[in-house]
């Protein structure tokens, strides 16, 4: 196995599941040892958590376990982490092959350093001005799509108000007028919901200075889901599963809501036809105790549609968007991981320290 790995011209790792059920390192070539700072003789056969940097081990362990347990042959994930040569963004491709212990399968993981990142700007160039421009573009893209969705929804709800108010000016029986009033009232409530959703995502107020506050996760995810439903086509549903509902994090609520909305819309673009975007949250276990994870997953429930011929609006490239969001999360002690599993299925995970303080109003 080791001779095979050494013959490969890029950084590769070999991992399998040991007799104790834990994912372990069973091989690495010189390229991988230099990139990740590994001493293969010291870590050979050891669990991944003892071999790889802490910020990377959990994600690699999760991806390898999915390959071995879920029957997936290929997975790709991206990670932003500190390495001996500086902060880098890594792209790791996992492929399940024959040759491991237990069930006879192992995973070959190819590690590629995509670009250099600086904690200050989070961009390949390390230019603060470029980083600020990317952050502004990210915010304008999200708010522009939200404004478009809100405008469409408001127009739909204004139509019954205009129609029934015009009929009420005519000579109509009292019982009919009451029905018209009920329709108008319901439409007004729908408009109020749209405006509250827009406010929850776009408001600034106390957050104009970037000061983080205690944010209840369940309410945050519900606001993001409602905003996404205003933008996405009706055949794409958005469902929230927040566990535990009392979970709280310390962050700038509007910034995090906009980042989550951008990631939900990005994940939904992989759905062609009818499908679902699932937003969930839960506490990480083990050595990641005290960390809340927000996960975004997609599932396609119908055959893909024909490719769209309509012109798409100009959008921020995914690597640039991810760099902006990673830079934002670093300020709050968080991180972002993006894994692509299969067509129509995406995995996006945000990890943030849990806030132990009692909740206070976000605004």
C-alpha positions, 0 to 999 in steps of 0.5 A: 500500500505504501509503495502505491501511495508513494508513486502518486504525484500528489498528497494522498492518505489511506484510511480504513476502519480498525477493529475498534470501529474507529477510522484510522490512518494506514498510509500516507505519501511524502507529499501528504506528510509535508503538507499536513506535518505528519510523522508517518512512523509515529501515527501509522495505524492510529485513529484519525483524531491523533494523526491529523490537525484537530480542525481537519480530523473530525471532517475527514473522519465523518467523510470516510465513515460515510464512504464506508457505511453509505456505499458512496464511492466518491466524496469531495470536501473543502476545509480552511485550516492552519498548516505548518506553512500557513493558513490554507484552504484544502480540497479533499477527494475521498474514494472508496476502494478494496484493500482495507481491514474488516470488510476489505475496503479502505478510502484513498483521500487526495489532498490539494491545497487550493489557495493561501488564505490570510485570517485578515481578509480571507482572500487568495490575494490577502488584500483587505480592500479586496476582502471588503469588496467581496463582503460587500458583493456577498451582502448585496447579492443576498439582499438583492435576491431577497428584495426580488423575492419579497417584491414578488410576494408583496405583489401577490398579496396586494392583488386581493386587497386592491380587488376586494377593496374596489368591490367594497366601494360598490353596492354589495350586501353586508355579508359579502362585504364581511367576506371581502374584509376577511380576505383583505385582513388575511392578505394584510397579515401575509404582507406583515409576515413578508416584511418581518422576514425581510427585517429579520434578514436585512436589519442592521441596528445595533449590528452596524458596528459588528458587535456579536449578540446571543442568537437563538439558533431555532429562531434564526433557522426559521427566519432563514427558511421563510426568506428562502421560500420567498426566493426559491421556486415553489417545487423546492421546499425548505424544512427546519429541524432544530435540535436542541431548540434552546441552543444559542450562539454568539454572532452578529445575527443579520450577518449570519442570517445572510450567510446562511441564506446564501448557502441555502440558495447555493445548495438549492441550485443543485436541485433540478425538479422537485426537492427539499432543503433541510436546515438542522442544528445540534450539539457536537459530541466528543472532543467538540463538546460545547460546539453547535453545528448548523447543517444544510442538506438537499434531496431531490424527490423527482426526476431532473428537469430539462436544463434551463435556457433562461439567462441567469443573473450574475452571481458570486463564484462559490469559492469567493462566497465561501472565503467571505463566509469563512472569514466572517465565521473566524471572528466568532470562533466558527468554521465552514465545511462544504461536502459534495456527495452525489447529484442533488445532494449537498452537505454544508456545515457551520460550527460555532461555539455555543453561548452559555449566557442567558439569551438577550434580545438580538436587537 
